[in-house]
């Protein structure tokens, strides 16, 4: 009976890897299914919790717009931006989007761990500590990226709205849903962008990437970061692109230094005789 129960609930556990972390294609697909189900379930639960405080979330999300309006009043008092909601179903759709993004942020430790566990399916006993280190670094960096995306938004809005011609009377109608979509995407892009160096260090820790490889690709990576910053930020102002690209470049260089130190430590450890 115990064996039957184990088989019945086997889908609740990821498939076990063979020696050296090898898996068949079917096991890989089953593991993907498991990781996705766990991540989605965590996001759904966190989104439902976020829905309890939706009014407070809505006020927080609109604060960058209010700050941008205050900036515009000082620089261009003739502009009169006004928020509008178009459509009967828009308030419900808007609420769902805000709660889901809040759920993604709240559940970040869970889905970040699932990504890490999928990339490194068979951690040796001495390497399991890397999972805790990965989460300890990845979660704060993801949240830091989200916060930076949130705090640079007022400056970006004020710059974009400042292009409104002042020679004729114009009222800027800001669609609340479009504004929130722009802001939510910007916050997620910043959060994900800040995770890349953590994955680089994590892959180096388990021996997949070497510091020499990172040094050779440094120029191309930095160029790619700025291209990514220009393409990934939804707003067209240069502040958003630079606010994403510059910290990502610094984090990548920092990750390269950490990888170099780790490679030297491993090289010294290999030179020490086993019986010493």
N, C-alpha and C positions, 0 to 999 in steps of 0.2 A: 504493500500500500504506500509506503514511504517513497518507493521508487516511482510509483504512478503519480504521486503528487509532485515529485521533482520534475517529471516530464511535462505535466500539465502547466506548471508555472515556469518552464524553462525560458519562455519568451520574455519573462521579466528580467532575465540576466543576459549580459552580453556573452557571445560564444567565447570559449576559452581558446587561447592561442597555443600552438604547438611549440616545440623546442625552438628557441631563437626568435619567437614572436611570429612564426609563419602561420598563415591561414589560407584556407581555400577561398576561391572566389565567392562561393555561396556563404561562407562564414563572414567574409568582408561585407557582403550585402546585408546579412542579418545584423551585423554590428552597426552598420549605418542606420538601419531601421531602428535599432534599440536606442542609439544616441539621439536620433531625431525625435523619437517619441518622448524620451525623458526631457529633452530640452524644451519641446513644445509644451509638454505638461507643466513644466516649471514656469514658463512664460504665461500660460493661461491662468495658473493660480495667482501669480504675481499681478497680472492684469486685473483680475477680479478684486484683489485687495486694493489696487490703485483706484478702481472705480468707486470705492467707498469715499475717497477724498477727491473726487473729480473736480468739484468747485474750487478747491484750493489749488489743484494742478492747473486748472484753466487760468486762474489769476497769475500763477507763476509763469506760465507760458506766454501770457500777454504782456508781462512786465517789460521785456526788451522793446516791444513796440511803444509802450508808454514812455520809456526812457528816450527812445529815438525821437518821439514827438517833442519832448522837452528840449532836446538838442536843437531841433529844427526851429523851435520858437525863438531861440537865441540868435541863430544864424540867418534864418529866413522866416520872419514872422508872417509873411503873406501866404505861406502854404497852410492849407487846412485839411490834413488827411483825416479820413473818417472810416471806421471799420464797418463792414456790412456782412450779412449772411444771406446768401442767395439759395433758394430751394427749400422745400419742406423737409426733406430728409437730411439736409446738411448738418444740423446740430447733432443728430444721432451718429452720423458717420464721423463727424469731428470728435465726438466723445470717445468713440471706439478707437480711433487712431491714437489719440492722446494716451488712453489707458494701455493700449498694446505697447507703445513705445516705452511708457513707464514700466510696464511688465518686463520688457527686454532689459532695461537698466537694472531693475531690482533682481532679476533672475540671472544676472551676468555671471556670478560665481559658478552656478550650475552649468550653463551652456558652455562657458569657457573651459570648465573641467572636462566636459564631454568631448570637446574638440581636441584637447590635449590627450585624453585617453585614447581617442581614435588614432591620432598621429603616432603615438607610442603605445601600441597595444600590449606589449609584454615588457614591463619594467622589471629589471632585476631588483633584488632586495636593496642594494646600495643605491639604486637610482630612483626608488619610490619617493625619496625625500624631494626630488626635483618637482614632483607634482605639486607639493605644498608650496615650494618656492615659486613655481610658475603662477599659481593662483594668487600668492601674496604679492606678486609684481603685476600680474595682468589685470586683476580687478581694480586696484587703485589707478592704474594708467588708463584703463577704459573709462572710468568715472571722471578722471582728470580731463580726458579728451572731450567728453560730453559737456563738462562744465565750461571748458574754454570755448566750445562751439556756442554755448548758451550766452556767455558774457561778451563775445565779440559781435553778437547779432545787432545790438543797438547801433553801433558805429556803422555797420554795413547798411542797415536800413536808412540811416540818416544820409549816408553818402548817395545811395541810389535815389532817394526821394528828392535830394537836392538838385537833381538834373531836371526837375519839373520847371518849365519856362515860367519866369516871373512876370513876363511882359503882358500876359493875358490872365484873367481870373480863372483858375482851375481848382477843382476840388478833387483830391486824390481819394478814390474809393478803394480801400484795402479789403479784399475778400479775406475774411478771417480764416476760412479753411485753407485757402492757398498759402496764406502766411504761416499757419501752423505746420502745413506740410513742408514748406521750405525750412522752417526752423527745426523740425524733427529730423529731417534728412541731414541737415548740417550737423546736428548734434551726434547722430549715429555715425556719420562719416568721420568726424573727429575722433570719436571713441574707437572705431575700428582702425583708423590710421595709427593711433598711439599703441595699438597691440602688436604691430608688425615687428618692432625690435625685440619684444618679449619672445615671440615665436622663434626669432633668429637665435637668441641666446639659448632657448630651450632645445632647439635642434642641435646646437653646438654641444650642449651638455651631454646629450645621448650619442654624440659621435657622428651625426649626419652632416654637419657643416663644419668647416675649418676656418680659422681666422684668416689664413692666406687667401682662401676663396673670396671672403668678404672684402679683403683689401684690394684684390684684383678688380672686383666689380664695383668698387666704391664710386667711381666717377659716373658710371651708368646708373647706379642706384640713386645717387643724389639727383641726377637729371630726371630720372623716372619719378622721384618723389615730387619734384616741382610740377611735372606734367600731371601727375595724379592729383596734386593740390588744386591745379587749375581746372581739371576736368571733373573732379569729384565734388567740389563745393558748389552747391546749387546757385548761390548768388554770384553775380558777375563782378563784384568789387574786389580789388587787389588785397584788401585787408584779410579777407577770409582765406584766400589762397596762401598768403604769407604766414598767417597765424597757424595754418595746418602744416605747411611745408617746412618752415624753419624748426619747430619743435621735433618733427619727424626726423629731420636731418641730424639734429643734435642727439636724439635718442638712438639713431642708427650708429652714429660714431661712438656713442657710449657703449652700445651693444658690441661693436667691433673690439673695443678695448677689453671688455669683459671676456669675450671669446678668446682674445690673445692671451690674457692671463690664465684662463682655464686650460688652453692648449699647452702653455709652458708648464703648468702644474702637472698635467698628465704626462708630458714628456719626462719630467724629473722623476715622477713616480715609476715610470717604466725602466729607468736606469738603475733604480734601487734594487739590489738582489732580493729575491723572494724571502730568503731566510734572514735578512738583515733586520 
